Amino acid sequence: AAKDTLTKFGKSDKTPDPYTPEQVKALMERVEGTVWEMPVILGGLYGMRRSEILGLRWRNVDLENNTFDVTEQLPFKVPPKTKVIEEMAPPKSNGRKLPITELARPFFLKQFAMQEAQREQAEKDGKPYYDNDLVVAKPDGAPISAAWVSSQFGKLLEDLDMPHIRFHDLRHTAATNMHQLTGDFYTVGEVLGHTLAGIGVSLGLSMNFEAVTARYVDVRLERKKEVLDAYHGAVKQAAPPKDKETEPKKAKNAAKKKSSDLEL
C-alpha cells in the first residue's frame, strides 16, 4: 500500500516501484568510487532530500559518536559555477539527528579520506580548492548543482540498465522499505524529517494522531537506529543481482563516465 502513495511519478499515472533492498544494494555497488556514491548512500539508505544531501557539512557529522545532524540544506537557485557557499538554508521540514549505521560508516570514512586527498592534490598542483566543508562536493570542493543531480540521475540509471526512478524516489525507497520492515511509521517520519501527520498521509494511514503524539513525545536516537539497522541490514544481506559476469564492470564504467561529466 505504501508504494502507491509514496512514489507518484510527476503528473503521469505511472507509479514506479521503489527499489527493493536488493536493487538498492545493486545500485550502491555500481556507483562505488564515483561522485554518485555518497548521494546514493544518503538518499537511498537515509531518505534525505537532494538539497539536504548537497548541503550536509562535515561540521555536522560526528564520526566519534556515529551520528550526523540534518539541520541545513543547500540554498535553492544557487548560480551556475558557484564555488563558495556563504550561507546554508534551513531544512525544508524538521531538522533531525541520525545515527551512522555499521553499513553507512565506511562510506563516510572513505568520503572524508578522498576529500582530504583531493585537497592535498590541489595544493600540490597549485590549483584552487574551495573548502565549503561539504560532505558531497566536486573534486575542487565546490558545491554540486541540484539540477545536475536531477538531470543526470535518470541517464545514470539508463546506462546502468536499472529501473528508472527520479533521484527523489530514493527517498521514497528508504521510506517504503523502513516502513515495510518495521511498521513504525512514526519513527520513519522522524528519520525523514516529516511531521507526524505528513508521514501518515504519505503512507496512506488514518489514525488518531493526538493519541500517537501523546505516546511518542520524542523518538530517541536508539529507536531511529533500530529502524535504520533493520533496513540497512536487509540491504547488506540482500542477494547480489543476477547479472552477466561482465555487467558489474560495465556498470561501474558507466557510473564513472557520468562522474566525468560533472562540470568543474
Buried (B, 14 or more C-beta within 10 A) or exposed (E): EBBEBBBBBEEEEEEBBBBBBBBBBBBBBBBBEBBBBBBBBBBBBBBBBBBBBBBBBBEBBEEEEBBBBBBBBBBEEBEEEBBEBEEBBEBEBBBBBBBBBEBBEEBBEBBBEBBEEBBEEBEEEEEEBBEBBBBBBBBBBBBBBBEBBEEBBEEBBEBBEBBEBBBBBBBBBBBBBBBBBBEBBBBBBBBBBBEBEBBBEBBEBEEEBEEBEEEBEEBEBEBBBBBBBBBBBBBBEBEEBEEEEEBBEBBBEBBBEBBEEBEE
